[in-house]
Amino acid sequence: MKTDEGRASGLRTDSIIMTDNIVTVLETEIDSVLGRLPDMQAVDDALRHSFGLNEAVEDFENGKSN
């Protein structure tokens, strides 16, 4: 592992999360947990961008409504 975050994740090799190709997987298809990210903020930000929610979330967090 090249990063402290990577080592903390429990994964065996360097990995990436791609938030531009979202798919649904049945829970019964998941055999085991490979690792966990201690800080999901970067993933949350990338998902907001992928779903086009950046502006809506900012408005919500600032108490604005349409």
TIVO-2410 file (N, C-alpha, C; in nm, 3 decimals):
# residues 66
REC num residu      c1      c2      c3 atome chaine
REC   1      M   0.083  -0.118   0.000     N      A
REC   1      M   0.000   0.000   0.000    CA      A
REC   1      M   0.088   0.125   0.000     C      A
REC   2      K   0.047   0.220  -0.081     N      A
REC   2      K   0.127   0.341  -0.095    CA      A
REC   2      K   0.088   0.453  -0.001     C      A
REC   3      T  -0.034   0.450   0.054     N      A
REC   3      T  -0.080   0.560   0.139    CA      A
REC   3      T  -0.120   0.509   0.278     C      A
REC   4      D  -0.117   0.600   0.375     N      A
REC   4      D  -0.163   0.564   0.510    CA      A
REC   4      D  -0.310   0.524   0.508     C      A
REC   5      E  -0.391   0.597   0.429     N      A
REC   5      E  -0.534   0.565   0.419    CA      A
REC   5      E  -0.553   0.426   0.360     C      A
REC   6      G  -0.474   0.392   0.259     N      A
REC   6      G  -0.481   0.259   0.199    CA      A
REC   6      G  -0.447   0.150   0.300     C      A
REC   7      R  -0.344   0.172   0.378     N      A
REC   7      R  -0.306   0.072   0.479    CA      A
REC   7      R  -0.415   0.060   0.586     C      A
REC   8      A  -0.478   0.171   0.622     N      A
REC   8      A  -0.583   0.169   0.724    CA      A
REC   8      A  -0.711   0.101   0.675     C      A
REC   9      S  -0.728   0.090   0.543     N      A
REC   9      S  -0.852   0.034   0.488    CA      A
REC   9      S  -0.865  -0.116   0.506     C      A
REC  10      G  -0.752  -0.184   0.521     N      A
REC  10      G  -0.756  -0.330   0.533    CA      A
REC  10      G  -0.750  -0.400   0.398     C      A
REC  11      L  -0.746  -0.325   0.288     N      A
REC  11      L  -0.736  -0.386   0.156    CA      A
REC  11      L  -0.596  -0.440   0.134     C      A
REC  12      R  -0.584  -0.539   0.048     N      A
REC  12      R  -0.454  -0.602   0.023    CA      A
REC  12      R  -0.371  -0.530  -0.083     C      A
REC  13      T  -0.438  -0.458  -0.173     N      A
REC  13      T  -0.367  -0.388  -0.279    CA      A
REC  13      T  -0.424  -0.248  -0.295     C      A
REC  14      D  -0.348  -0.162  -0.363     N      A
REC  14      D  -0.399  -0.029  -0.393    CA      A
REC  14      D  -0.527  -0.044  -0.475     C      A
REC  15      S  -0.626   0.037  -0.444     N      A
REC  15      S  -0.757   0.028  -0.510    CA      A
REC  15      S  -0.811   0.167  -0.534     C      A
REC  16      I  -0.911   0.175  -0.620     N      A
REC  16      I  -0.980   0.302  -0.645    CA      A
REC  16      I  -1.130   0.280  -0.639     C      A
REC  17      I  -1.200   0.386  -0.608     N      A
REC  17      I  -1.346   0.385  -0.610    CA      A
REC  17      I  -1.387   0.471  -0.728     C      A
REC  18      M  -1.462   0.413  -0.820     N      A
REC  18      M  -1.507   0.486  -0.938    CA      A
REC  18      M  -1.654   0.524  -0.919     C      A
REC  19      T  -1.679   0.651  -0.905     N      A
REC  19      T  -1.815   0.696  -0.879    CA      A
REC  19      T  -1.887   0.742  -1.005     C      A
REC  20      D  -1.824   0.721  -1.120     N      A
REC  20      D  -1.888   0.763  -1.245    CA      A
REC  20      D  -1.963   0.650  -1.314     C      A
REC  21      N  -1.963   0.531  -1.255     N      A
REC  21      N  -2.033   0.417  -1.312    CA      A
REC  21      N  -2.098   0.340  -1.197     C      A
REC  22      I  -2.210   0.392  -1.148     N      A
REC  22      I  -2.278   0.338  -1.032    CA      A
REC  22      I  -2.367   0.221  -1.073     C      A
REC  23      V  -2.358   0.111  -1.000     N      A
REC  23      V  -2.443  -0.006  -1.026    CA      A
REC  23      V  -2.502  -0.054  -0.894     C      A
REC  24      T  -2.610  -0.128  -0.904     N      A
REC  24      T  -2.673  -0.188  -0.788    CA      A
REC  24      T  -2.634  -0.335  -0.781     C      A
REC  25      V  -2.598  -0.378  -0.661     N      A
REC  25      V  -2.560  -0.518  -0.639    CA      A
REC  25      V  -2.648  -0.572  -0.527     C      A
REC  26      L  -2.707  -0.688  -0.550     N      A
REC  26      L  -2.787  -0.749  -0.444    CA      A
REC  26      L  -2.697  -0.785  -0.327     C      A
REC  27      E  -2.745  -0.762  -0.207     N      A
REC  27      E  -2.666  -0.794  -0.088    CA      A
REC  27      E  -2.627  -0.941  -0.083     C      A
REC  28      T  -2.712  -1.028  -0.136     N      A
REC  28      T  -2.682  -1.172  -0.137    CA      A
REC  28      T  -2.565  -1.206  -0.229     C      A
REC  29      E  -2.529  -1.115  -0.319     N      A
REC  29      E  -2.416  -1.137  -0.409    CA      A
REC  29      E  -2.282  -1.099  -0.346     C      A
REC  30      I  -2.286  -1.036  -0.230     N      A
REC  30      I  -2.162  -0.995  -0.163    CA      A
REC  30      I  -2.117  -1.109  -0.072     C      A
REC  31      D  -1.999  -1.163  -0.103     N      A
REC  31      D  -1.948  -1.277  -0.027    CA      A
REC  31      D  -1.876  -1.236   0.101     C      A
REC  32      S  -1.798  -1.128   0.094     N      A
REC  32      S  -1.723  -1.086   0.212    CA      A
REC  32      S  -1.685  -0.939   0.200     C      A
REC  33      V  -1.650  -0.882   0.312     N      A
REC  33      V  -1.602  -0.744   0.316    CA      A
REC  33      V  -1.452  -0.748   0.294     C      A
REC  34      L  -1.404  -0.669   0.198     N      A
REC  34      L  -1.261  -0.667   0.168    CA      A
REC  34      L  -1.185  -0.562   0.248     C      A
REC  35      G  -1.254  -0.458   0.290     N      A
REC  35      G  -1.192  -0.352   0.366    CA      A
REC  35      G  -1.292  -0.243   0.396     C      A
REC  36      R  -1.246  -0.141   0.468     N      A
REC  36      R  -1.333  -0.029   0.504    CA      A
REC  36      R  -1.249   0.098   0.498     C      A
REC  37      L  -1.311   0.205   0.450     N      A
REC  37      L  -1.243   0.334   0.449    CA      A
REC  37      L  -1.277   0.408   0.577     C      A
REC  38      P  -1.175   0.454   0.649     N      A
REC  38      P  -1.202   0.526   0.774    CA      A
REC  38      P  -1.264   0.663   0.750     C      A
REC  39      D  -1.238   0.724   0.634     N      A
REC  39      D  -1.292   0.856   0.603    CA      A
REC  39      D  -1.357   0.851   0.466     C      A
REC  40      M  -1.489   0.865   0.463     N      A
REC  40      M  -1.565   0.855   0.338    CA      A
REC  40      M  -1.597   0.990   0.275     C      A
REC  41      Q  -1.543   1.100   0.328     N      A
REC  41      Q  -1.579   1.233   0.279    CA      A
REC  41      Q  -1.547   1.250   0.130     C      A
REC  42      A  -1.431   1.204   0.085     N      A
REC  42      A  -1.395   1.217  -0.057    CA      A
REC  42      A  -1.490   1.137  -0.145     C      A
REC  43      V  -1.532   1.020  -0.097     N      A
REC  43      V  -1.627   0.938  -0.173    CA      A
REC  43      V  -1.763   1.007  -0.176     C      A
REC  44      D  -1.807   1.061  -0.063     N      A
REC  44      D  -1.933   1.134  -0.059    CA      A
REC  44      D  -1.933   1.251  -0.156     C      A
REC  45      D  -1.823   1.326  -0.158     N      A
REC  45      D  -1.811   1.440  -0.249    CA      A
REC  45      D  -1.818   1.396  -0.394     C      A
REC  46      A  -1.748   1.287  -0.427     N      A
REC  46      A  -1.747   1.237  -0.564    CA      A
REC  46      A  -1.885   1.186  -0.605     C      A
REC  47      L  -1.957   1.122  -0.515     N      A
REC  47      L  -2.093   1.075  -0.545    CA      A
REC  47      L  -2.187   1.193  -0.568     C      A
REC  48      R  -2.175   1.297  -0.486     N      A
REC  48      R  -2.257   1.416  -0.507    CA      A
REC  48      R  -2.234   1.474  -0.646     C      A
REC  49      H  -2.108   1.479  -0.686     N      A
REC  49      H  -2.074   1.530  -0.819    CA      A
REC  49      H  -2.133   1.440  -0.927     C      A
REC  50      S  -2.117   1.308  -0.912     N      A
REC  50      S  -2.167   1.213  -1.013    CA      A
REC  50      S  -2.318   1.221  -1.031     C      A
REC  51      F  -2.389   1.244  -0.921     N      A
REC  51      F  -2.535   1.252  -0.928    CA      A
REC  51      F  -2.585   1.395  -0.950     C      A
REC  52      G  -2.492   1.490  -0.965     N      A
REC  52      G  -2.531   1.628  -0.988    CA      A
REC  52      G  -2.595   1.693  -0.867     C      A
REC  53      L  -2.553   1.654  -0.749     N      A
REC  53      L  -2.615   1.703  -0.627    CA      A
REC  53      L  -2.536   1.812  -0.556     C      A
REC  54      N  -2.421   1.849  -0.609     N      A
REC  54      N  -2.337   1.947  -0.539    CA      A
REC  54      N  -2.413   2.073  -0.502     C      A
REC  55      E  -2.478   2.135  -0.598     N      A
REC  55      E  -2.548   2.260  -0.573    CA      A
REC  55      E  -2.667   2.238  -0.480     C      A
REC  56      A  -2.742   2.132  -0.498     N      A
REC  56      A  -2.858   2.105  -0.413    CA      A
REC  56      A  -2.816   2.081  -0.269     C      A
REC  57      V  -2.707   2.008  -0.248     N      A
REC  57      V  -2.659   1.981  -0.113    CA      A
REC  57      V  -2.609   2.109  -0.047     C      A
REC  58      E  -2.536   2.189  -0.122     N      A
REC  58      E  -2.488   2.317  -0.067    CA      A
REC  58      E  -2.605   2.404  -0.026     C      A
REC  59      D  -2.708   2.411  -0.110     N      A
REC  59      D  -2.826   2.490  -0.076    CA      A
REC  59      D  -2.892   2.437   0.051     C      A
REC  60      F  -2.905   2.306   0.060     N      A
REC  60      F  -2.967   2.245   0.177    CA      A
REC  60      F  -2.886   2.275   0.304     C      A
REC  61      E  -2.752   2.258   0.293     N      A
REC  61      E  -2.666   2.281   0.409    CA      A
REC  61      E  -2.667   2.427   0.452     C      A
REC  62      N  -2.692   2.517   0.358     N      A
REC  62      N  -2.698   2.660   0.390    CA      A
REC  62      N  -2.838   2.708   0.422     C      A
REC  63      G  -2.934   2.616   0.430     N      A
REC  63      G  -3.070   2.651   0.467    CA      A
REC  63      G  -3.152   2.714   0.358     C      A
REC  64      K  -3.107   2.702   0.234     N      A
REC  64      K  -3.181   2.758   0.123    CA      A
REC  64      K  -3.279   2.656   0.068     C      A
REC  65      S  -3.391   2.704   0.016     N      A
REC  65      S  -3.487   2.615  -0.049    CA      A
REC  65      S  -3.536   2.681  -0.177     C      A
REC  66      N  -3.589   2.597  -0.267     N      A
REC  66      N  -3.640   2.651  -0.395    CA      A
REC  66      N  -3.776   2.707  -0.380     C      A
***
